[in-house]
Amino acid sequence: MMTNVSTTTAQRWSPTGILSGAAALICLIAASIGFSMALPNFGSPGNAANILLQFGPLALLALGQMCVILVRGFDISVGAVLALSSVTAALAIEQFGIFGLIAAPLTGLALGVLNGILVGLLSIPPIIATLGMLLFARGLALLISNNGQVVLVTGAPQMQLLDFSFGQFLSIPYSALLTFVVFLAVAIFLKRMRAGRRLFLIGGDPEAARLVGTPVIRGIVLAYGLCGSLAGLAAVLILTKTGAGLPTDGVGMELNAIAAAVIGGSLLTGGVASPLRVLFAALFIQVVQSGLSFSAVSPYAGEVVMGLVILIAGLLDQITRRKLQTITMH
């Protein structure tokens, strides 16, 4: 039993995990310097603020992916959950004013918990469960938005959303500050709270976790519930920028979110997670996307680059996994 627990600890604090996180920071710095040297005004304070304004949704989705990858899962439905959450929130705001915004994280929480029940309690493979949720959430978003129509927020709530979206504190957008606060809260939860620490044990060795009395199913449901809630919060950030619920939003974001989680040091075998490293990785991906857009290159070239980023993320995961196996054997 002690061997299994120590293995989990080794995974959590291994030098390879730290190295993987350092790689995310190095990639972020290198991309920022490279684009700043190649493109006039890319490194300006105004563009830096714009990158911070844009990165929040991806960062929150990546944080959610980190939570489910921590317990040996993943969630390909987060983009569709984001879309459904934005539509339900827009509809709720039209009925109840700005307080209807709470419908977004609540919708995400409900769908995330359902994913967790499918994976944890019913033992449905994550790819099957979340693929089904992707189709369900996307279809429902199109259905309740009058066959795919944009759900506009009008009146005073629209101005309140825009005020938040373009507001700044010390030149940092409010949306970025909210994102940082959420990352800090999740980091504290994982490190300081018993339920958060249990997720590392579940991901490191589920059978060992069961033997020591850890509620594994409850932990899996919790991880997926967090993932769904964070997708709902990402929908809030998009809603504040667009002032509308978009049933087609979030397409493809789940892949970038998984890439950011893996580049940030999360192992697909579970047991390893660091919100700070995932934050660096999400910023790196946003910088690359912004730089490609700034360069006015073909969007197809951008897809090629992001595809390479995802492949490199997978390679990093394999290398780190093998290093961890070597460490735990010794």
C-alpha positions as CSV (number, residue, x, y, z in Angstrom):
1,M,0.0,0.0,0.0
2,M,2.8,2.4,0.9
3,T,4.3,1.8,-2.5
4,N,1.2,2.9,-4.3
5,V,0.9,6.1,-2.2
6,S,4.5,7.0,-2.7
7,T,4.1,6.4,-6.4
8,T,1.4,9.0,-6.5
9,T,3.5,11.4,-4.5
10,A,6.4,10.8,-7.0
11,Q,4.1,11.6,-9.9
12,R,2.9,14.8,-8.3
13,W,6.3,16.2,-7.5
14,S,8.5,14.5,-10.0
15,P,11.4,16.4,-11.6
16,T,9.9,15.5,-15.0
17,G,6.6,17.1,-14.1
18,I,8.5,20.3,-13.1
19,L,10.5,20.1,-16.3
20,S,7.3,19.8,-18.3
21,G,5.9,22.9,-16.6
22,A,9.1,24.8,-17.2
23,A,8.8,23.9,-20.9
24,A,5.4,25.6,-20.9
25,L,6.9,28.8,-19.4
26,I,9.9,28.6,-21.8
27,C,7.6,28.2,-24.8
28,L,5.5,31.2,-23.7
29,I,8.6,33.4,-23.3
30,A,10.1,32.2,-26.6
31,A,6.9,32.7,-28.5
32,S,6.4,36.2,-27.0
33,I,9.9,37.3,-27.8
34,G,9.8,35.8,-31.3
35,F,6.6,37.4,-32.4
36,S,7.6,40.7,-30.8
37,M,10.8,40.7,-32.9
38,A,9.1,39.7,-36.1
39,L,5.9,41.8,-35.9
40,P,5.8,45.5,-35.2
41,N,3.6,46.5,-32.2
42,F,3.0,42.8,-31.2
43,G,4.9,43.4,-27.9
44,S,3.0,46.6,-27.2
45,P,1.1,47.0,-23.9
46,G,-2.1,47.3,-25.9
47,N,-1.6,44.0,-27.6
48,A,-0.6,42.3,-24.4
49,A,-3.9,43.5,-22.8
50,N,-5.7,42.2,-25.8
51,I,-4.1,38.7,-25.4
52,L,-5.1,38.7,-21.8
53,L,-8.6,39.7,-22.8
54,Q,-8.8,36.8,-25.3
55,F,-7.1,34.0,-23.3
56,G,-9.6,33.5,-20.5
57,P,-12.1,31.1,-22.1
58,L,-9.3,28.8,-23.3
59,A,-7.5,28.9,-20.0
60,L,-10.7,28.0,-18.0
61,L,-11.4,25.1,-20.4
62,A,-7.8,23.9,-20.0
63,L,-8.1,24.1,-16.2
64,G,-11.2,21.9,-16.4
65,Q,-9.4,19.4,-18.7
66,M,-6.6,19.3,-16.1
67,C,-9.1,18.3,-13.4
68,V,-10.4,15.3,-15.4
69,I,-7.0,14.3,-16.8
70,L,-5.9,14.2,-13.1
71,V,-8.3,11.3,-12.5
72,R,-7.4,9.5,-15.8
73,G,-10.2,11.0,-17.9
74,F,-10.7,13.7,-20.4
75,D,-13.7,15.6,-21.8
76,I,-14.2,16.4,-25.4
77,S,-17.6,17.9,-24.8
78,V,-16.4,21.2,-23.2
79,G,-16.8,23.2,-26.3
80,A,-20.4,22.2,-26.7
81,V,-21.1,22.6,-23.0
82,L,-19.7,26.2,-23.4
83,A,-22.1,26.8,-26.3
84,L,-25.1,25.5,-24.4
85,S,-24.1,27.4,-21.3
86,S,-23.9,30.7,-23.2
87,V,-27.3,30.2,-24.8
88,T,-29.0,29.3,-21.6
89,A,-27.4,32.3,-19.8
90,A,-28.5,34.6,-22.7
91,L,-32.1,33.3,-22.4
92,A,-32.0,33.6,-18.6
93,I,-30.7,37.2,-18.8
94,E,-33.6,38.2,-21.0
95,Q,-36.0,36.9,-18.4
96,F,-34.3,37.8,-15.1
97,G,-31.8,40.5,-15.9
98,I,-28.0,40.3,-15.3
99,F,-28.6,37.7,-12.5
100,G,-29.5,35.2,-15.2
101,L,-25.8,35.0,-15.9
102,I,-25.6,32.3,-13.2
103,A,-27.3,30.0,-15.5
104,A,-24.1,29.5,-17.4
105,P,-22.0,27.9,-14.7
106,L,-25.0,26.0,-13.4
107,T,-25.6,24.5,-16.8
108,G,-22.0,23.5,-17.1
109,L,-22.1,22.0,-13.6
110,A,-25.1,19.9,-14.4
111,L,-23.6,18.5,-17.6
112,G,-20.3,18.0,-16.0
113,V,-21.8,16.0,-13.1
114,L,-23.7,13.9,-15.6
115,N,-20.5,13.2,-17.4
116,G,-18.9,12.2,-14.1
117,I,-21.8,9.8,-13.4
118,L,-21.5,8.2,-16.8
119,V,-17.8,7.7,-16.4
120,G,-17.4,7.1,-12.7
121,L,-20.6,5.3,-11.7
122,L,-21.6,3.6,-15.0
123,S,-18.0,2.9,-16.1
124,I,-18.6,4.3,-19.6
125,P,-15.3,5.1,-21.3
126,P,-14.6,8.9,-21.3
127,I,-14.4,9.1,-25.1
128,I,-17.9,7.5,-25.4
129,A,-19.5,9.4,-22.6
130,T,-18.2,12.9,-23.5
131,L,-18.7,12.3,-27.2
132,G,-22.4,11.6,-26.5
133,M,-22.5,14.7,-24.3
134,L,-20.9,16.8,-27.1
135,L,-23.7,15.8,-29.5
136,F,-26.4,16.2,-26.9
137,A,-25.2,19.7,-25.7
138,R,-24.6,21.0,-29.2
139,G,-27.9,19.8,-30.5
140,L,-29.8,21.2,-27.5
141,A,-28.0,24.6,-27.9
142,L,-29.2,24.7,-31.5
143,L,-32.7,23.6,-30.5
144,I,-33.4,26.0,-27.7
145,S,-31.9,28.9,-29.7
146,N,-34.6,28.6,-32.4
147,N,-32.7,26.3,-34.7
148,G,-29.3,27.9,-34.3
149,Q,-30.2,31.6,-34.1
150,V,-28.0,33.9,-32.1
151,V,-29.6,34.8,-28.8
152,L,-28.9,38.5,-28.3
153,V,-28.8,40.2,-24.9
154,T,-30.5,43.5,-25.1
155,G,-31.1,46.6,-22.8
156,A,-29.2,47.4,-19.6
157,P,-27.8,43.8,-19.2
158,Q,-26.0,44.2,-22.5
159,M,-24.2,47.4,-21.4
160,Q,-23.3,45.7,-18.1
161,L,-21.7,42.8,-19.9
162,L,-19.8,45.1,-22.2
163,D,-18.6,47.3,-19.2
164,F,-17.2,44.2,-17.6
165,S,-15.6,42.9,-20.8
166,F,-13.7,46.1,-21.6
167,G,-13.1,47.2,-18.0
168,Q,-9.5,47.1,-16.7
169,F,-7.7,47.3,-13.3
170,L,-4.1,48.4,-13.6
171,S,-4.3,47.8,-17.3
172,I,-5.3,44.1,-16.7
173,P,-8.8,43.2,-18.1
174,Y,-11.4,42.2,-15.6
175,S,-11.9,38.9,-17.5
176,A,-8.2,38.1,-17.0
177,L,-8.4,39.0,-13.3
178,L,-11.4,36.7,-12.9
179,T,-9.4,33.9,-14.7
180,F,-6.5,34.4,-12.4
181,V,-8.7,34.2,-9.3
182,V,-10.4,31.0,-10.5
183,F,-6.9,29.4,-11.1
184,L,-5.9,30.4,-7.6
185,A,-9.0,29.0,-6.1
186,V,-8.6,25.6,-7.9
187,A,-4.9,25.5,-6.9
188,I,-5.9,26.1,-3.2
189,F,-8.6,23.4,-3.5
190,L,-6.2,20.8,-4.9
191,K,-3.4,21.5,-2.5
192,R,-5.2,22.4,0.8
193,M,-8.6,20.7,0.8
194,R,-9.0,17.0,1.4
195,A,-11.3,16.4,-1.5
196,G,-8.8,18.0,-3.8
197,R,-5.8,16.0,-2.6
198,R,-7.9,12.8,-3.0
199,L,-8.0,13.5,-6.7
200,F,-4.2,13.0,-6.9
201,L,-4.5,9.6,-5.2
202,I,-7.4,8.6,-7.5
203,G,-5.4,9.4,-10.6
204,G,-2.2,7.9,-9.3
205,D,-3.7,4.5,-8.5
206,P,-7.5,4.1,-8.4
207,E,-7.3,0.6,-6.9
208,A,-5.0,1.7,-4.1
209,A,-7.4,4.7,-3.5
210,R,-10.3,2.3,-3.1
211,L,-8.4,0.0,-0.7
212,V,-7.7,2.9,1.6
213,G,-11.3,4.0,1.6
214,T,-11.1,6.9,-0.8
215,P,-14.5,7.6,-2.5
216,V,-13.3,7.1,-6.1
217,I,-16.6,7.5,-7.8
218,R,-17.4,10.7,-5.9
219,G,-13.9,12.0,-6.8
220,I,-14.5,11.3,-10.5
221,V,-17.9,13.0,-10.4
222,L,-16.3,16.0,-8.6
223,A,-13.6,16.3,-11.3
224,Y,-16.0,16.3,-14.1
225,G,-18.3,18.7,-12.3
226,L,-15.4,21.1,-11.9
227,C,-14.7,20.7,-15.6
228,G,-18.3,21.5,-16.6
229,S,-18.5,24.5,-14.2
230,L,-15.3,25.9,-15.7
231,A,-16.8,25.5,-19.2
232,G,-19.8,27.5,-17.9
233,L,-17.5,30.2,-16.6
234,A,-15.7,30.3,-20.0
235,A,-19.2,30.8,-21.5
236,V,-19.7,33.8,-19.2
237,L,-16.4,35.4,-20.5
238,I,-17.5,34.9,-24.1
239,L,-21.0,36.2,-23.4
240,T,-19.5,39.4,-21.9
241,K,-17.5,40.0,-25.1
242,T,-20.2,39.2,-27.7
243,G,-23.3,40.1,-25.8
244,A,-25.0,37.1,-27.3
245,G,-25.4,33.4,-26.8
246,L,-23.9,31.6,-29.7
247,P,-25.0,27.9,-30.2
248,T,-22.1,27.3,-32.6
249,D,-19.4,28.7,-30.2
250,G,-16.6,26.6,-28.8
251,V,-16.0,24.4,-31.9
252,G,-12.5,22.9,-31.7
253,M,-11.7,24.5,-28.3
254,E,-11.7,21.2,-26.6
255,L,-8.6,20.1,-28.5
256,N,-6.7,23.3,-27.6
257,A,-7.8,22.8,-24.0
258,I,-6.4,19.3,-23.9
259,A,-3.2,20.5,-25.6
260,A,-2.8,23.3,-23.0
261,A,-3.4,20.8,-20.1
262,V,-0.8,18.4,-21.5
263,I,1.7,21.1,-22.3
264,G,1.2,22.3,-18.7
265,G,2.5,19.1,-17.4
266,S,-0.7,17.0,-16.9
267,L,-0.2,13.3,-17.6
268,L,-2.9,11.4,-19.5
269,T,-2.2,8.5,-17.1
270,G,-3.4,10.7,-14.3
271,G,-2.0,11.7,-10.9
272,V,-0.2,14.9,-12.0
273,A,-1.7,18.5,-12.2
274,S,-0.5,22.0,-11.8
275,P,-2.8,25.0,-12.4
276,L,0.1,27.4,-12.7
277,R,1.8,25.4,-15.4
278,V,-1.6,25.0,-17.3
279,L,-1.9,28.8,-17.0
280,F,1.4,29.3,-18.8
281,A,0.5,26.8,-21.4
282,A,-2.9,28.5,-22.1
283,L,-1.1,31.8,-22.5
284,F,1.4,30.2,-24.8
285,I,-1.3,28.9,-27.1
286,Q,-3.1,32.3,-27.1
287,V,0.1,34.1,-27.9
288,V,0.7,31.7,-30.9
289,Q,-2.9,32.2,-32.1
290,S,-2.6,36.0,-31.7
291,G,0.7,36.1,-33.5
292,L,-0.6,34.1,-36.4
293,S,-3.6,36.4,-36.6
294,F,-1.3,39.4,-36.3
295,S,0.8,38.0,-39.2
296,A,-2.3,37.8,-41.4
297,V,-1.3,34.3,-42.5
298,S,-3.8,31.9,-43.9
299,P,-6.1,30.4,-41.2
300,Y,-5.1,27.0,-42.6
301,A,-1.5,27.7,-41.7
302,G,-2.7,28.5,-38.2
303,E,-4.5,25.1,-38.0
304,V,-1.2,23.4,-39.1
305,V,0.7,25.1,-36.3
306,M,-1.9,24.3,-33.7
307,G,-1.9,20.7,-34.9
308,L,1.8,20.5,-34.4
309,V,1.4,22.0,-30.9
310,I,-1.0,19.3,-30.0
311,L,1.3,16.6,-31.4
312,I,4.2,18.0,-29.4
313,A,2.0,18.0,-26.4
314,G,1.3,14.3,-26.9
315,L,5.1,13.7,-27.3
316,L,5.8,15.5,-24.1
317,D,3.2,13.3,-22.3
318,Q,4.9,10.1,-23.6
319,I,8.4,11.3,-22.6
320,T,7.2,12.3,-19.2
321,R,5.3,9.1,-18.6
322,R,8.4,7.0,-19.4
323,K,10.6,9.1,-17.1
324,L,8.1,8.7,-14.3
325,Q,8.1,4.9,-14.9
326,T,11.9,4.9,-14.6
327,I,11.8,7.0,-11.4
328,T,9.1,4.8,-9.7
329,M,11.0,1.6,-10.6
330,H,14.0,2.9,-8.8
